[in-house]
Amino acid sequence: MLTVLTPEEVKAVIVHLSGIYRLVVQVLYGSGLRLAEAHQLRVKDVDFAQRQLAIRHSKGMESRLTMLPETLVEPLQEHLPCVQRQHQQDLE
């Protein structure tokens, strides 16, 4: 049986999350992504100017565009330097 949470229930869950976990859940909920799609997102898939996310090879190997909620623009932009630092460390 599938359970769908109400918007209030989703907010109640998000309030208890922090850091990257909160950001991932907000992207999942706000953009309508599947878990695997969120994990496969790359920096180049985020279009801040058009407020879109490019979802590549999702269910059925189809690609699609979905919205990037305005409320996620700033948190994602703040997260990017962390990703860049981690990438640089990995290269070293």
N, C-alpha and C positions, 0 to 999 in steps of 0.2 A: 504494500500500500504506500502510495506517495503522499507525503505531507508537505503542503505549501504554507510557508509562514506569512503572516500578515506584515505589512510595512512596520507596524509597531513592534512586532516580535523580532523582526530583523534589526531594528534600531536597538532593541534591548540586548541583543547578542553583540552587536558592534561596539556598544558602550564598554563592554568588558574586555575588548581586545586592544592591543597596542602595537606599535611598530609596524613591521612588515606584514604581520598577520592581519592587522586592521586594514591596511592598504589593499591587500589581496582580496579580502572579503568585500571591501567597498567597490573594487573594480568588478568583482563577480556580480554583485547585486546591481550596481549602478549601470553597468554596460550589458548585462544579460549574458555573460560568458559562462561557459562550462569550465570546470576546474582545470581540465587538461589545456584548454585554450589559454587560460590565465597563466599557467606555468610556462607556456611556450611563447608568451609575448616577448618581443625584443624591443630595444629602444627605437629601432627604425620603424616599428609598427605603430608608434604613437605619433599622431599628427596633431600637435597642439593648436596650430593655426585653424584647422578645419574642425577641431574637436571630434576626431575620429580615431578609432582603433582598427587596424587591419588584422583580421583573423585569418591566418593562412592554413590551408589544408585541414579544416575542421571536419566535423562529421560528414562523411561521404566524400572526403577529400576536396570539398568545395572551399573556396575562399570568399570572405565577405567583409564588409565594412560595418562597424557598429558605432554608436555614439560614445563620446567621452564626456561624461557629465562635468559641467563647469566646476562643481565642488571638488573634483579630483585633479584638476589641472595643477593647482599649487602644490598639493601633497606629492604628486608624481614629479613635478619639477624639482622639489626639494630632495626627492629620493635619488634623482639622477647622479649627483656628485658622489653619493655613496657607491652606486653601481660602477661609476667610472674608476673610483679608487680601488675597488675590489678587482676590477678587470686589470688595472695596472699592476696590482700586487700579484695576480695570477700570471701575468706575462713575465714578471721578474722571477 
